[in-house]
Amino acid sequence: MTRSEIDAFFTSLPSNALYALCDQALLDSHALELEPYVEACRRLDVSLIQYRNKAAETDAVTAALERLRGLWDGMLIINDRWQLHALCDGVHVGQDDLLGFGADAAAAAQSLRGEVGGDCVIGLSTHNATEIATANTLGIDYIGLGAFRATGTKTDAAVLGEDLDTLAAASVHPVAAIGGVGFEDRFTHARMRVMGSAIIAEAQRWK
């Protein structure tokens, strides 16, 4: 995607857009392939898919990402594996992952941008007001903010509850609410709702 297309994508997001977290470990635990997962995303009018695979070697992640790209022509993000950015539309990194690029957040974000280029989406995980304030100074495209509720996939995450939406108002970037988010949840300031297990459940129902 070009920079103008990226900007247009985030500007035109519907209210409380769905952000699908396609976690390979979750897929495997439910014996679910990518095809029914992507079909569920289409049925649910998902705006963005992030593919996450923490355990596999790079070759396996590459193959899965290429397969996913063939199934999904919408916005596609890779978690952490920034080296694979050319296979999708962008990358999402955590706080610790970002600081692997530089001594501080500003230098790190600039270095990451240099690696992936200007026509690549960059998302960053945040958890509190301090991290949001720092993210506001960085050349990124959106932030993930959470956890909204306790979740089994992030057992060490602090739960923000209703404070999440208040914190989201302070972000200059679009915000994706993450962590125990359900279809019934609505936010005023968080533009996107990140869901993993909920979408897998729907994919199983339509399988």
N, C-alpha and C positions, 0 to 999 in steps of 0.2 A: 504494500500500500504506500501511496505517496503521503507526504506530511499533510497536504490539504485534505486527503481522504481520511486520514486518521483524525484530524481535527473535526471534520464533518461527522464522523461516526460518533464521537463522544458528545458533540453538540446536539445531535438528533436522537440520542438515547431516549426511549420512552420512560415515563415515570416508573420507578421500581423495576427496572429491567432485570431480566434473569441472566446471571453469570454462572455458567455450568462449570463446576470443578470436576474434571474427569480424572479421578485418581486410580491408577492401575491396580494398586493393592485392594481397593474397594471393589473394582470390577472383578478381580480374581476371586475375592472372597464370596462373591455372589455368582460365580461362574457365568459372567456376563461378557459378551463380546462388544466390540466398538459399534457394530452396525445397529443393534437395538438401542444402544445408548444415544447415538446420533439421531435416530428416528424419534426417540423421546424428546430430544432437544428441539427438533423441528416442530413436533406437536405442541410443545410448550412455548413456542416462539422465543426461544433463547436468543440472546443478543451476542453472547461471547462464550467460547469454550476455552478453558485452560487445561492443558494436559500435564499431569504430574506423575512422575515415576521415580521414586527415590532410590529404588533398589537395583534396577537393571543396569547393565553395561550400556555404554553410549550407542553401540550398534543396534541393540534391541530397542532403545528409546527412539533412535532414528527411524527404524522400520515402523514402529507404532505411530510415530508422528506423520510419516509419509502416508500411511494407511488412513489416518484420521483426516489428513488434508484432502485425500481423494474422496472422502465421504462428506466433508463439511467445507463449503465454500465461503462461510462467514468468518468473522473475526476469530483467529486462533492464536492462543498464547502458550508458550512453553514455560513451565516452572523451573527456575534455576539454571537449566542447561542453556545458557546464553549462546554457547558455541553453535547451537542448532537454530539460531534465529532466522536464518535464510529459508528454513523450511516452513515458516509460519509468519505471523504478522507482528509478533512481539514476545517479550520475556517478562516474567514476574519474579522478583527476588525478595528475600527477607532482609531484615536489618543486618544480620551477621554476614549474609552473602554479599550484600552491597559493600560493606566495609572491607571485604576481601579485595576490592579494586583500588583502595586508597586509604590514606591515614585518617581522613575525616569524610563525612557524608558528601560534602561539596566536591572534593577531589575525586571521590569514588564514583559519584554519579557522572561526572564529566568524563572519567576514564571509561565507564561502561558505555556511555553514549558514543565515545570514540570507537569502541569495539563493534557496536551493533549498527551505528549509522543513524542519520536523522530520520529515515523513513521506517523506523522500528518503534513499536509501542513499548514503553517501559512502565511496569507497575511495581509498586513497593508496598510491602506489608507494614502497617503501623498499629500501635496498640494504646497510645495515650496522647495527651495534648502536646507534650514535648516533641514526640516523633512527628506529629502532624505539622507543628511549627517548622521543624527542620525540613520536612518534605515540601513545604510551601516555597522554599528557596531553591529547590532542585529542578532541573530540566527533565521531569518525568511526565507521564501522561495521566496516571490515576493512582490512587492508593487503595489498598485493602485495609479495612479497619475492623478489629474484633478482639476478643470474641463477643458476640451478642449474647449467646447462651453457652453453657457448658457443652462440650462436644467430645466424643470418644476419640476423634482423630487428632485433637490438640488438647491433651489432658493437662498441659502445663499453662494453658492460656488463661490470662486474667479475664473474668467475665465483666463486660461493660454494661450489659442490660440496656435500660432506656437511656443511659448516658451516651450510648453510641451515637444516636442521632444528633444530640447536642454537640458532641465533639465533631461530628461530620460537618457541621455548619462552619467550622473554623478553617476547613480545607479550601485552598484555591483550586485544587484538582478534583475531578469527579471521584466519588467515594463508593467503594464496593463493601457493603456490610457482610461480614463473614463470621461463621461460628454458630452452629445451631439455628440458622435462619430457616424459616419455613415458608410455604406458599402464602400463608395467611398474613405474614408480617408485612407491614408497610412502613416506609420511612419518608420523612419530609426532606431531609438533606442528603441522605445516602442515595445516590442515583441507581445503584445496582445492588442486587441481593445474590450473594454467592451460595450455591447449593451443590452438594455432592450426593449424600445419601438419599435425599428426597428425590432427586432426578433418577437415581439408580432404581429406587422403588417403583417409579413410574415406568421405567424401561422394562422392568420385570413384569409389570402388569400387562404391558402391550406386547411382550415377547412372543 
